[in-house]
Amino acid sequence: MKDNIWCFEHVNLYHILCPHKLKEYEQDHFKTYKSGDFIYFPGDRSQKIFMISKGKVKIVSYNKDGDEVVKAILGKGEIFGEKAILGSDKRVDYALACTEPTQLCPMELPNMYKLMRENEKFGLSIYKLIGFRIKKMERRFESLLFQDVRTRLCEFIKELAEENGVKRGDVIRLTHFYTQKDFADLIGTKRETVTRLFNELKHEGVIDYSRKEIQILNFDKLSMR
């Protein structure tokens, strides 16, 4: 399994970005949000990168029918708003807190650029992260268009395993912060469907699971009926 995507080349983004690790920042630089609070809207100026210090953040857009399209649900140590680094001057999505409290470390773009200049590995990691997230989003949209719900769920579990699963013998263990509603939002279905599919996969001996952990018992059969 791959190393956690936020620790490219042994550069831990959380430790570098967290303000209390930087002398020029003060502890009160953290911003706290309640569940449902919007962090930014489409059209807002892209002046900051955000790192999640506590809680979860959902990145969403809305289709022409007004339906919510969940692009990502992010947790502690992950960053968002990173397209600003590539020169995108306006936000194109909504970002909102989905737990209470959600605590963020915002970083102004000039400070981010300074860190990237001073730490070559860190700069490379950021660009890898952006490229990875773009490819991940493309795969997810293709999945929504061309795959059935079961396959979408299985592929998402595989994706999580490849990012941060730990293999012990023939079993891959992965911890996560997603609720079944989160899984449903990310693969475009209902929570009840996710519950049914998890139970089917468990009954078939493909996975076992608890609230915050999934054990993949048969990786090869994960997307097979």
NUVOKOL-192976 format. One record per residue: residue in one letter; x, y, z of N, C-alpha, C, O, CB in turn. Coordinates in steps of 0.05 Angstrom, whole numbers, plus 32768, in hexadecimal, padded with zeros to 4 digits. Glycine has a CB too. Layout:
<sites>
AXYZXYZXYZXYZXYZ;...
</sites>
This chain:
<sites>
M80117FE880008000800080008012801980008028801880097FED80008019;K8007802E7FF6801680477FF380178055800E800780518020800A80597FDE;D802C80678011802D807880288016808C8026800B8091801180488087802A;N800E8096803D7FF980AA803E800080C1802A801680CB802A7FF580B5805B;I7FEC80C9801B7FF180DC80057FFA80F7800F8006810780017FD780E07FF5;W7FF480FD80297FFC8117803480198116803F8022812A804B7FE98120804A;C80278100803C804280FD8046805580F5802F806680E48033804480E9805C;F805281018018806380FC8001808080FF8008808881128015805C810E7FE9;E809180EB7FFF80AE80ED800280B580F3801F80C98101802480B981027FF0;H80A680E8803280AB80EC804E80A98109805780B48110806C80C680E18056;V809A8119804880958134805080798135805C80658132804D809881488038;N807681398076805C8139808380508155808080598167808E805E813080A0;L803C8157806F80308172806A8023817D8083802381958087801C81708054;Y8018816C8093800A817680AB801E818480BD8019819A80C87FFD815F80BB;H8035817880C28049818480D38054819E80C8805A81B180D78060817180D8;I8057819F80AE806281B880A1804D81CE80A1805481E580A6806B81B18085;L803481C7809A802081DC8097801381E680B1800A81FC80B2800A81D28085;C801481D580C6800681DC80DE801381F580EA802B81F580F0800681C580F3;P8004820A80EF800F822480F78020822381108034823281117FF9823780FB;H801982128124802A8213813C804582088138805682088149801C82048153;K804A81FD8120806581F381188075820A810B808D82078106806381DB8106;L8068822081058075823680F88077824E810B8062825781168065823E80DE;K808F8258810F8093826D812380838286811D807A8294813080B082748125;E807F828C8103807182A580FD805382A48101804582B880FD807782AD80E0;Y8049828C8108802C8289810C80268287812A80378280813A8021827080FE;E800E828F81318005828D814D7FEF8278814E7FE38271813A7FFA82A88157;Q7FEA826D81667FD58259816A7FBA826381617FA9825381587FD582508187;D7FB4827C81657F9A8286815E7F95828881407F80829281377F9582A1816B;H7FA9827F81317FA5827F81147F918269810B7F86826A80F57FC0827A8106;F7F8C8255811D7F78824181177F5D824E81157F56826181237F78822B812C;K7F4C824481027F31824D81007F1E823681057F23822080FA7F2B825A80E4;T7F09823A81147EF78224811B7EDC8229810E7ED1823F810E7EF48222813A;Y7ED0821381047EB6821480F67EA3820081027EAC81EC810D7EBA820F80D8;K7E8A820681007E7581F481087E6D81E380F17E7181EA80DA7E5D82038114;S7E6081CC80F67E5781BB80E07E4381CA80CF7E3081D680DA7E4A81A180EC;G7E4781C980B57E3681D880A27E4081F3809B7E3581FF80887E1A81DA80AE;D7E5481FE80A97E5F821880A27E6E821680887E7D820380837E72822280B9;F7E6A822A80777E79822B805E7E94823980637E96824D80717E69823A8048;I7EA9822D80577EC4823880597EC9824B80427ED6826080457ED98222805B;Y7EC18243802A7EC1825480137EAC824C7FFF7EA1823680007EDD82548006;F7EA7825E7FEC7E92825B7FD87E9E825E7FBC7EB4826A7FBA7E7B826F7FDC;P7E9182537FA77E9A82587F8C7E9B82777F877E8982857F8E7E88824A7F77;G7EB1827F7F7B7EB3829C7F757EC482AB7F8A7ECE82C17F847E9982A97F74;D7EC8829F7FA27ED982AB7FB67EF682AC7FAB7EFE829A7F9C7ED7829C7FD1;R7F0582BF7FB37F2182C17FAB7F3182AB7FB97F2E82A57FD07F2D82DD7FB2;S7F43829F7FA97F5482897FB37F6E82967FBE7F81829A7FB07F5B82757F9D;Q7F6E829C7FD87F8582A97FE47F9282987FF97FA8829F80037F7C82C37FF1;K7F86828180007F91827180167F8F8253800F7F7F824B7FFF7F8282768030;I7FA18244801C7F9F8227801C7F97821F80397F9F822C804C7FBB82198014;F7F86820B803B7F7D820380567F8681E7805C7F8681D5804C7F5E82058057;M7F8E81E380767F9481C980807F8181C380977F7B81D480A77FB281C68089;I7F7781AA80977F6481A280AC7F73819880C47F82818480C37F51818C80A1;S7F6F81A680DA7F7C819F80F37F6A818D81047F73817D81157F8481B78103;K7F4F819081007F3C817F810F7F22817F80FF7F1A819380F47F38818A812C;G7F15816880FF7EFB816680F17EFC815E80D47F10815280CB7EED818080F3;K7EE7816480C67EE5815C80A97EDA817380997ECA818480A27ED2814380A6;V7EE2817480807ED98189806D7ED0817B80537EDC8168804A7EF0819D8066;K7EB9818480497EAE817980307EB1818E801A7EAB81A5801D7E9081728035;I7EBB818480037EBD81957FEB7EA6818D7FD87EA581767FD07ED981927FDD;V7E9581A07FD17E7E81997FC17E7981AD7FAB7E8381C47FAB7E6581977FD3;S7E6981A47F977E5E81B67F837E4181AE7F7F7E38819B7F8C7E6E81B57F68;Y7E3281BD7F6F7E1681B67F6A7E1181B57F4C7E1B81C57F3D7E0381CB7F77;N7E0281A07F437DFD819E7F277DE681B07F1F7DDB81BE7F307DF681817F20;K7DDE81AF7F067DCA81C27EFC7DAE81BD7F087D9D81CF7F087DC781C07EDE;D7DAA81A57F147D91819F7F217D9181A67F3F7D7E81A27F4D7D8A81827F1E;G7DA881B17F487DAA81B97F647DB381A27F767DB281A67F8F7D9181C47F6D;D7DBA818B7F6B7DC381757F7B7DE081797F847DF181827F747DC0815A7F6C;E7DE681727F9C7E0181747FA77E13815E7F9B7E0B81477F9B7E0181727FC5;V7E2A81667F927E3E81537F887E5681557F9B7E6481697F9B7E4781587F6A;V7E5B813F7FAA7E7181407FBE7E8B81377FAF7E8D81217FA57E6B812C7FD5;K7E9E814A7FAF7EB881447FA17ECC81387FB47EDD81277FAB7EC3815E7F95;A7ECC813F7FCD7EDF81347FE07ED581397FFC7EC7814D80027EFB81417FDC;I7EDC8127800E7ED8812B802B7EF4812780387EFF811180357EC381178037;L7EFE813B80457F1A813C804E7F1B813D806C7F09814880797F2981538042;G7F30813180787F33813180957F4D813C809E7F5C8149808F7F318114809E;K7F53813880B77F6B814480C47F85813F80B57F8A812980AC7F6E813980E0;G7F94815580B17FAD815380A37FAC815880867FC0815B80787FB9813980A8;E7F948158807B7F90815C805E7F8D817A80587F84818980687F78814C8053;I7F948181803F7F92819D80377F7E819F80217F78818C80137FAD81A8802E;F7F7381B8801E7F6181BD80087F6481DA7FFF7F7081EA800D7F4381B78010;G7F5881E17FE97F5C81FC7FDD7F7681FE7FCE7F7F82147FC87F5B82107FF3;E7F8281E67FC87F9D81E67FBD7F9F81F07FA17FB581F57F977FA881CA7FBF;K7F8981F27F937F8A81FC7F777F9482197F757F9D82227F607F6F81FA7F6A;A7F9282277F8C7F9D82427F8D7FBA82437F867FC482577F7B7F98824F7FA8;I7FC9822E7F8D7FE6822C7F877FEB822D7F69800082377F607FF282137F94;L7FD882227F5A7FDC82207F3D7FD3823A7F2F7FD3823B7F167FCD82097F31;G7FCA824E7F3E7FC282677F327FA4826B7F2F7F9C827F7F237FCF826A7F18;S7F9482587F397F77825C7F387F6F82717F4C7F71826E7F647F6882417F3F;D7F6582887F427F60829F7F537F44829F7F607F3F82AF7F717F6482B97F44;K7F33828D7F567F18828B7F617F11826E7F697F19825C7F5B7F0382977F4D;R7F02826B7F7E7EF982517F867EE382487F737ED482587F697EEF82517FA3;V7EE2822E7F6E7ECE82237F5C7EBB82107F6B7EA682087F607EDB82147F44;D7EC182097F837EB181F77F937EA982047FAD7EB1821A7FB47EC081DD7F98;Y7E9781F67FBC7E9181FD7FD77EA181EC7FEA7EA681D47FE47E7281F97FDD;A7EAB81F77FFF7EB881E880157EA981ED802E7EA5820480367ED781EF8018;L7EA081D8803C7E9281DC80557E9A81C7806A7EA181B180647E7481DA8050;A7E9981D080827E9F81BF80997E8881AA809C7E7181B2809A7EA381CF80B3;C7E8F819180A27E7A817D80A57E7C816F80C07E70815A80C47E7B8169808F;T7E8D817980D27E8D817080EE7E8F818981007E96819F80F77EA4815C80F4;E7E89818581197E8B819C812C7E9A819481457E92818181537E6E81A68133;P7EB081A2814B7EBB81B8813C7ECD81AE81257ED8819781277ECA81CB814E;T7ED081BE81117EE581BA80FC7EF981D080FF7EF181E880FE7ED881B880DF;Q7F1281C981027F2781DD81067F3A81DD80EF7F4481C880E77F3681D88121;L7F4081F580E47F5181F780CC7F69820980D17F68821B80E27F41820280B5;C7F7E820380C37F96821480C37F97822180A77FA1821480947FB0820480C9;P7F8E823A80A47F918247808A7FAD825280857FBA825B80987F7D825E8087;M7FB78250806D7FD1825B80677FD0826D804E7FC6826480397FE682448063;E7FD9828580517FD98298803A7FEC828D802480018281802A7FE282B48043;L7FE58292800B7FF582887FF5801282907FF68023827F7FF17FE982927FDB;P801982A97FFD803682B07FFE8045829F8011805C8298800C803982CE8006;N80398298802880478286803B804A826A8030805F825D8035803782858055;M803682618022803882468015804E82468000805E82348000801D823F8008;Y804F825B7FEF8064825C7FDB8080825D7FE8809382517FDE806082757FC9;K8082826B7FFF809B826D800D80A48251801780BB824A8014809982808025;L80928243802280988227802C80A18216801580B4820680178080821B803A;M809382187FFE809A82087FE780B5820F7FDC80C481FD7FD28085820B7FD1;R80BD82287FDD80D882307FD480ED82267FE78103821E7FDE80DA824F7FD1;E80E78227800180FC8220801580FF82028018811481F8802280F4822C802F;N80EB81F2801180EB81D5801580E481C87FFA80CC81C57FF480D981CC802C;E80F881BF7FEC80F381B47FD180E1819B7FD280D081987FC1810E81AD7FC4;K80E6818A7FE680D581727FE880B881797FEE80A6816D7FE380E081607FFE;F80B5818D7FFE809A81968004808C81A17FEC8075819A7FE6809A81AB801A;G809A81B17FDC808E81BC7FC4808681A67FB0807181A77FA480A281CF7FB6;L809881927FAD8092817C7F9B807A816C7FA5806981647F9580AB81697F99;S807881697FBF8062815B7FCB804781697FC58033815B7FBF806681587FE9;I804781837FC7802F81927FC28026818E7FA5800E81897FA0803381B07FC7;Y803881907F928030818C7F768027816F7F718015816B7F61804881937F64;K8034815C7F7E802B81407F7B800F813D7F867FFE81307F7A803E812D7F89;L800A814A7F9D7FF081497FA97FDA81537F977FC581477F947FF081587FC4;I7FE0816A7F8B7FCC81777F797FC781647F617FB081607F597FD681927F6F;G7FDC81597F557FD981477F3E7FC9812E7F467FB881257F377FF3813F7F33;F7FCF81237F5E7FC2810C7F687FA481117F6B7F9381017F637FCE81027F82;R7F9E81287F777F81812F7F7C7F7281337F627F5B812B7F607F7F81477F8E;I7F7E813F7F4E7F7181437F347F6B81287F287F5481247F1E7F8281547F21;K7F7E81167F287F7A80FB7F1C7F6580EC7F2C7F5480DE7F207F9480EB7F1C;K7F6580EF7F467F5180E17F577F3580EB7F517F2280DB7F4F7F5880E67F74;M7F3281057F4C7F1881107F467F0F81077F2A7EF781017F277F19812F7F47;E7F2181057F177F1A80FB7EFD7F1080DE7EFE7EFC80D77EF17F3180FD7EEA;R7F1E80CE7F0E7F1580B27F117EFA80B07F1E7EE9809F7F167F2A80A27F22;R7EF580C17F317EDB80C07F3F7EC480C87F2D7EAF80BB7F2D7EDB80D27F58;F7EC880DC7F1C7EB380E47F097EAE80CE7EF57E9780C97EED7EBA80FE7EFB;E7EC480C17EEB7EC080AB7ED87EB180947EE57EA080877ED97EDC80A17ECE;S7EB7808F7EFF7EAA807A7F0E7E8C80807F107E7C806E7F0D7EB680777F29;L7E8580997F167E6880A07F187E59809C7EFE7E4280967EFE7E6680BD7F21;L7E6780A17EE87E5B809F7ECD7E5880827EC37E44807B7EB77E6A80AF7EB9;F7E6C80717EC97E6E80587EBB7E6C803F7ECD7E6B80297EC27E8780577EAC;Q7E6D80427EE77E6D802A7EF97E5480297F0A7E47803D7F107E85802B7F0B;D7E4C80107F117E35800D7F237E3E80147F3F7E5580177F457E2A7FF07F21;V7E2A80157F517E30801F7F6D7E43800C7F7B7E5580167F897E1680217F7C;R7E3F7FF27F797E507FDF7F877E6D7FE37F7E7E807FE47F8E7E477FC27F82;T7E717FE57F647E8D7FE97F597E9880037F637EB080047F697E8D7FE77F3B;R7E8880187F647E9280327F6E7E9C802F7F8B7EB1803A7F927E7C80477F6B;L7E8C80227F9B7E94801F7FB77EAE800E7FBA7EC080167FC87E7D80117FC8;C7EAF7FF87FAB7EC77FE77FAC7EE07FF67FA37EF57FF47FAF7EC37FCE7F9B;E7EDD80067F8E7EF480157F837EFC802A7F977F1480307F9A7EED80227F68;F7EE980367FA57EF0804A7FB97EFF803D7FD17F1280497FDB7ED680587FC3;I7EF680267FD97F0480187FEF7F2080117FE67F3380137FF67EF47FFE7FF7;K7F2380077FCD7F3E80017FC37F50801A7FC37F6780197FCA7F3C7FF67FA6;E7F4480317FBB7F53804A7FBB7F5D80517FD77F7480597FDA7F4180607FB0;L7F4C804E7FEA7F54805380067F6A8040800F7F7D8049801C7F3C80518019;A7F68802780077F7C8014800E7F97801A80027FAC8018800E7F747FF88006;E7F9780237FE97FB0802A7FDB7FBD80427FE77FD580457FE67FAA802E7FBD;E7FAD80547FF27FB8806D7FFD7FC3806880197FD98072801F7FA280827FFE;N7FB4805A802A7FBE805880467FB8803D80537FB8803B806B7FB2806D8056;G7FB3802880437FAF800E804F7FC9800280597FDF8007804F7FA37FFB803A;V7FC77FF1806D7FDE7FE380797FD97FC580757FC57FBA807E7FE27FEA8097;K7FEB7FB880677FE87F9B80617FF67F8B8077800D7F8E807D7FF47F958046;R7FE67F7880827FF07F6580967FE87F49808E7FD07F4280907FE67F6C80B3;G7FFB7F3B80837FF57F2180787FE47F25805E7FEC7F34804D7FE57F0F808C;D7FCD7F17805D7FBC7F1A80467FA67F2F804A7F967F3480387FAF7EFF8040;V7FA67F3D80617F927F5080687F9C7F6C80667FB27F72806F7F867F4B8084;I7F8C7F7E80597F937F9A80587F817FA9806B7F687FA780697F917FA5803B;R7F8C7FB7807E7F7D7FC780917F7F7FE4808A7F957FEF80857F867FC280AE;L7F687FF2808A7F69800F80867F56801C809A7F3F8014809D7F6280168069;T7F60803180A77F50804180B87F46805980A87F54806280967F60804A80D2;H7F2F806480AF7F23807A80A17F11808A80B37F0B808180C97F1480708088;F7F0980A180AA7EF780B380BA7EDC80B680AD7ECC80C680B77F0480CE80BD;Y7ED680A680997EBC80A9808A7EA5809C80997EA8808680A47EBF809D806E;T7E8E80A980987E75809C80A07E6A808E80877E74809380717E6180B180AC;Q7E55807E808B7E49807180747E3B808680627E398082804A7E35805C807D;K7E32809C806E7E2780B2805F7E3D80BE804D7E3880C680367E1A80C88071;D7E5580C180587E6C80CC80487E7180BA80307E7480C3801A7E8580CE805A;F7E73809F80357E77808D801F7E618090800A7E6780917FF27E77806F8029;A7E49809380137E32809680007E3580AF7FF07E3180AF7FD77E188096800F;D7E3C80C57FFD7E3F80DF7FEF7E5680DD7FDA7E5380E87FC47E4680F58003;L7E6B80D07FE17E8380CF7FCF7E7F80BD7FB77E8C80C17FA37E9B80C67FDF;I7E6E80A97FB97E6980977FA27E4E809C7F957E47808D7F837E6C807A7FAB;G7E3F80B07F9E7E2780B77F917E1080A47F957E03809B7F827E2B80BA7F74;T7E0A809D7FAE7DF4808B7FB47DE880927FCF7DEE80A77FDB7DFD806D7FB3;K7DD780807FDA7DCA80857FF37DD8807580097DE5806180047DAD807D7FF2;R7DD6807F80227DE3807280397DDA8055803C7DEA804380427DDE80828052;E7DC0805180377DB58036803A7DC2802280267DC6800B802D7D9780368036;T7DC8802C800F7DD5801B7FFA7DF1801480037DFA7FFD80007DD6802A7FDF;V7E008027800E7E1B802280187E1A800D802E7E2B7FFB802F7E28803C8022;T7E07801080417E047FFC80577E007FE0804C7E0C7FCD80547DED8004806A;R7DEE7FDE80387DE87FC4802C7E017FB8801E7E067FA080217DD17FC68017;L7E0F7FC980107E277FBF80017E3D7FB780147E4B7FA3800F7E317FD57FEE;F7E417FC6802A7E557FBE803D7E4E7FA380497E607F92804C7E577FD38054;N7E357F9F804F7E2C7F85805A7E307F6E80467E377F58804E7E0F7F878063;E7E2A7F74802C7E2E7F6080187E4C7F5880167E527F4080157E247F6A7FFC;L7E5D7F6C80157E7A7F6680137E847F57802B7E967F4680297E897F80800F;K7E797F5D80437E817F4F805B7E787F32805A7E877F1F80607E767F5D8074;H7E5F7F2E80517E537F13804F7E637F02803B7E657EEA803F7E357F158047;E7E6D7F0E80267E7C7F0080127E997EFB80197EA87EEE800B7E7B7F0F7FF7;G7EA17F0580317EBC7F01803A7ED17F12802C7EE97F0D802D7EC47EE48036;V7EC77F2880207EDA7F3A80127EE57F4F80257EFD7F5480247ECB7F497FFB;I7ED57F5980377EDE7F6C804B7ED37F6580677EC07F5680697ED77F898043;D7EDE7F71807B7ED27F7380957ED47F90809D7EE67F9E80937EDF7F6080AB;Y7EC47F9A80AE7EC57FB780B57EB97FBD80D07EA87FAE80DA7EB77FC7809F;S7EC37FD380DB7EB77FDF80F27EB37FFC80EC7EB5800480D57ECA7FDB810C;R7EAD800C81007EA6802880FB7EBC803880ED7EB6804880DB7E9E80358115;K7ED5803480F57EEA804480EA7F00803380DD7F16803E80D87EF680548100;E7EFB801A80D87F0F800980CB7F027FF680B77EED7FEB80BC7F1F7FFA80E0;I7F107FF280A17F087FDE808E7F1F7FCA808B7F367FD380877F007FEA8072;Q7F197FB1808C7F2D7F9C80867F267F8F806C7F117F8480687F2E7F87809E;I7F397F9180597F357F84803F7F407F6880417F587F6580437F427F958028;L7F2E7F55803F7F367F3980427F3E7F2C80277F4E7F1980277F207F29804F;N7F337F3680127F397F2C7FF77F397F437FE37F247F4A7FD87F247F167FEE;F7F507F4F7FDF7F537F667FCE7F4B7F617FB27F3E7F727FA57F707F707FCF;D7F517F497FA77F4C7F427F8C7F2E7F417F867F257F477F707F597F287F84;K7F1E7F387F9A7F027F357F967EF27F4E7F9E7ED97F4E7F9D7EF87F1E7FA6;L7F007F637FA67EF27F7B7FB07EDE7F877F9D7EC97F917FA57F067F907FB8;S7EE47F867F837ED17F917F707EC47F7B7F5E7EBB7F817F487EDF7FA57F5E;M7EC57F637F687EB87F4D7F597E9F7F427F677E9F7F427F807ECD7F367F54;R7E8C7F3A7F587E747F2E7F647E787F107F677E677F027F717E5B7F337F52;
</sites>
